[in-house]
Amino acid sequence: MPTQDAVIPLDRVPYFQSDLRRIAITAGLMFVLLILGSIALRGLLQA
C-alpha cells in the first residue's frame, strides 16, 4: 500500500490557476449577460 499522497500538487500543474481564473471570469460575464438579457426582454415585452 503506497504511503505517499495521491494528490497532484497544483503548483506543478501548468496553467491551472490561469485557466481557473479564466473560467471564473467567463462564468461571471455569462451571469451578467443573463441578467441584462432578462431585463431587456422584460422591457421589450412590456412595451
N, C-alpha and C positions, 0 to 999 in steps of 0.2 A: 504494500500500500504506500503510495507516494506521500511524503511528509511535506512537500512544497505546496505553496498556494497555487491553485489553478487559474487565478485571476491574472489577466494581462494588464500590466501597468499602463495607464493611459498616457503617461508622458513618453512612452516608447512607441505609441501608435501615431504615425504621421498624419497631420491634417485633422485629427479627431476634433480638437476644440474649435478650429476654424469652421469645420463642417457643421458642428453643433450650433455655433453662433449663427451661421447662415440659415440653418433650418429654423431657428427661433425667430430670426428677422422675417423670413418668408411667412411663417405662421402668423406673426403679428400683423404683417401687411395684409394677408388674406382676411384676417379678422376685421381689420379696419375697412377693407373693401366691402365685406359683407354688411357691416353696419351702414356704411354710406349708401350702398345699393338699396338696402331696405328702406332707408329714409327717402331716397329719391323715388323709389317705386310707390311708397305711400303718398308722396306729394303728387305724383303723376295720376294716381288712381283717384285721388280726392278732387282733382281739378275738373 
